[in-house]
Amino acid sequence: MHKPTAHLPVWRDSDVDWEKDFEKYLAENKTLAYMMLQNAKIFKDKDILIQKNVKGEWETINWTEFADRFTAVAKVLIDMGIGAGDMCSIFARNCSEWAISDMGILATRAVSVPIYATNSVEEAEYIINDAEVKVIFVGDQEQYDRATKIIAANKFLRLIVAMQDNIEITGDKSIYLSQMYQKGRQLKNDKEFEDRINDVDPDDIVTIIYTSGTTGNPKGAVHTHRTFFNGIFPSMRYPEAGPDYISLSILPLSHVFERLWSYGCMTVGVRIGYCPDPTNFLEYMNHYKPNFMTSVPRIWDKVYGTIHAGMKNAGGMKYKMFEWAKGVGIKAYKDKSFGLQYKIADKLVFSKIRDMLGTENCNVYHIGGSAFAPEVNEFFQAVGINIAMGYGLTEFFPVCVGFRDNAIPGYCGVVIPMCQARISDEGEVQIKGGMCMTEYYKNPEATKAIFTDDGWFKTQDVGELHYVEKNGEKLRYIKITDRIKELIITAGGKNISPQQIESLLGNEMYISQFVCIGENRKFISALVVPNFDLLKGYCQTNNIEYVSPEQIIQDPRIYKFYEGLIEAKTSSLGQVEKIKKFVLLAEELTQEAGEMTPTLKLKRRFIDDKYRTLIDELYED
């Protein structure tokens, strides 16, 4: 029988002198690059990086090969004059070469500055100019072509490194990563490399991560090896984890969540399996069958919707069996009583879902970035997929980490050791700890503004702090209710949480995207993007002609259908929070169109402006 969350040993905070043990940990490991070289001597021929390469073949890289390649990259960077503190960027989707390039940069004591693979020329150029980037590693032809448009007249950028040999490069300012491997192995600057890797300082800058810019220009959060180790040390509390375990890397490595989690896995030898495109989620899940992963609610909302749509369409006894099993599983998860009925439900239903998703080896799948509906979380826990909500920010990561058997749907937890949390009089979550960034790069005004007078980081998140008894200890959980900057204040002065409303619709299978509107308006309205694939099936079943998305959203019967869905999903809301009117959109909101960030957060101001005419029509008397 597969229980939803198997009980495994946990470290008790009371058993650990965290500050003392951390200083010992930091003294032993010094910097990330130094640690990885030491790990290569320990793990040797154990695999560490796995991917499907550009030829469509699965390939693995072991620790010895990993260290050899990033050492070669570092030696070439040193040879071309890259010094300690110089800036180098990675502009690529997730892949083994990302990790190799990153560690090669860090091994020179240079700074690794990630750029989202989906960023435009203008967005990438902003980061390159602000950080004064000298070398950029690019993942495929698309990123290479964007980089060439920047380097032509850029006063900082000197070299483009193409990660893949199938990229067509031109000019004398471009080379292949494979050429760096060859050249680095031939260079005779071993002494200089050894001096760099050994002359380490935990307070060296490891990275500048630029915020995704939901409001205004991105700001560069400066992290050191010390701040990252401060996040890794109290978070990697998995005594069973090692080279036999694998973590699926699906969130962009440009984001602090995936980046720091991957580093954490590598510190204990856990293999990293890369998924460069989230649309291929199921293929990679079934290949890797990961023990760990990081993700965002949108991925699991879609999986939840797909499962329920499939069962509903199957109808008959199959659907009845699914609904029965779901009820049994959720009750068993809540009561922690896994009796005969659960065994039957698991054998007939849940085991098949786990097999379909490739989750049979799940230890814990970390999730964060936005609100995650508790009922969706409970469903996956019932199925035996341990999804645990965490919490953190680009500037301060992590704050909360969900461990094996302590996830509470609707809450972020647990607040990790060495991190303090409090709630201000205004309801803002404020935090303090060594995992906090040192500053916003070249932006002292913004740095000062984000801290309180007594030194606490202002998250700009509204939330609550809860203490819950678990495994004989009182643990701290945070419940996030909204972003201060995203709170909608209606014309009547009511503060409305858009994320809480939107999370109610996140698992509705006929809805792809849902955006609350209402700032300085008389009531709350919404922009709704239908799931057109499922909507086609609904139209066929109900004899409604479907020609195109543009045509079908004009049909009053479809509007009425969505009106009923929204009303049913939001029945628990107060009157001022109810969606009074909405408009259906024919196209998805995307990053390319400027409506979303690379981490799938809504750019509300941009959306408000772009769809102002449609929105205004909703409020006409």
Stockholm file with secondary structure:
# STOCKHOLM 1.0

chainA/1-621         MHKPTAHLPVWRDSDVDWEKDFEKYLAENKTLAYMMLQNAKIFKDKDILIQKNVKGEWETINWTEFADRFTAVAKVLIDMGIGAGDMCSIFARNCSEWAISDMGILATRAVSVPIYATNSVEEAEYIINDAEVKVIFVGDQEQYDRATKIIAANKFLRLIVAMQDNIEITGDKSIYLSQMYQKGRQLKNDKEFEDRINDVDPDDIVTIIYTSGTTGNPKGAVHTHRTFFNGIFPSMRYPEAGPDYISLSILPLSHVFERLWSYGCMTVGVRIGYCPDPTNFLEYMNHYKPNFMTSVPRIWDKVYGTIHAGMKNAGGMKYKMFEWAKGVGIKAYKDKSFGLQYKIADKLVFSKIRDMLGTENCNVYHIGGSAFAPEVNEFFQAVGINIAMGYGLTEFFPVCVGFRDNAIPGYCGVVIPMCQARISDEGEVQIKGGMCMTEYYKNPEATKAIFTDDGWFKTQDVGELHYVEKNGEKLRYIKITDRIKELIITAGGKNISPQQIESLLGNEMYISQFVCIGENRKFISALVVPNFDLLKGYCQTNNIEYVSPEQIIQDPRIYKFYEGLIEAKTSSLGQVEKIKKFVLLAEELTQEAGEMTPTLKLKRRFIDDKYRTLIDELYED
#=GR chainA/1-621 SS CCCSSCCCCCCCGGGCCHHHHHHHHHHHHCSHHHHHHHHHHHHTTSEEEEEECTTSCEEEEEHHHHHHHHHHHHHHHHHTTCCTTCEEEEECCSCHHHHHHHHHHHHTTCEEEEECTTCCHHHHHHHHHHHTEEEEEECSHHHHHHHHHHHTTCSSCCEEEESSTTSCCCSTTEEEHHHHHHHHHHCCCHHHHHHHHHSCCTTSEEEEEECCCSSSSCCEEEEEHHHHHHHHTTTCCCTTCSTTCEEEECSCTTSHHHHHHHHHHHHTTCEEEECSCGGGHHHHHHHHCCSEEEECHHHHHHHHHHHHHHHHHHCHHHHHHHHHHHHHHHHHHHHTCCCHHHHHHIIIIIHHHHHHHTCTTCSEEEECSSCCCHHHHHHHHHHTCCEEECEEETTEEEEECCCTTCCCTTSEECBCTTEEEEECTTSEEEEEETTBCSEETTCHHHHHHTBCTTSCEEEEEEEEEEEEEETTEEEEEEEEEEEGGGCEECTTCCEECHHHHHHHHTTCTTEEEEEEECTTSSSEEEEEEECHHHHHHHHHHTTCCCCCHHHHTTCHHHHHHHHHHHHHHTTTSCGGGSEEEEEECSSCCCTTTTSBCTTSCBCHHHHHHHTHHHHHHHTCC
#=GC SS_cons         CCCSSCCCCCCCGGGCCHHHHHHHHHHHHCSHHHHHHHHHHHHTTSEEEEEECTTSCEEEEEHHHHHHHHHHHHHHHHHTTCCTTCEEEEECCSCHHHHHHHHHHHHTTCEEEEECTTCCHHHHHHHHHHHTEEEEEECSHHHHHHHHHHHTTCSSCCEEEESSTTSCCCSTTEEEHHHHHHHHHHCCCHHHHHHHHHSCCTTSEEEEEECCCSSSSCCEEEEEHHHHHHHHTTTCCCTTCSTTCEEEECSCTTSHHHHHHHHHHHHTTCEEEECSCGGGHHHHHHHHCCSEEEECHHHHHHHHHHHHHHHHHHCHHHHHHHHHHHHHHHHHHHHTCCCHHHHHHIIIIIHHHHHHHTCTTCSEEEECSSCCCHHHHHHHHHHTCCEEECEEETTEEEEECCCTTCCCTTSEECBCTTEEEEECTTSEEEEEETTBCSEETTCHHHHHHTBCTTSCEEEEEEEEEEEEEETTEEEEEEEEEEEGGGCEECTTCCEECHHHHHHHHTTCTTEEEEEEECTTSSSEEEEEEECHHHHHHHHHHTTCCCCCHHHHTTCHHHHHHHHHHHHHHTTTSCGGGSEEEEEECSSCCCTTTTSBCTTSCBCHHHHHHHTHHHHHHHTCC
//
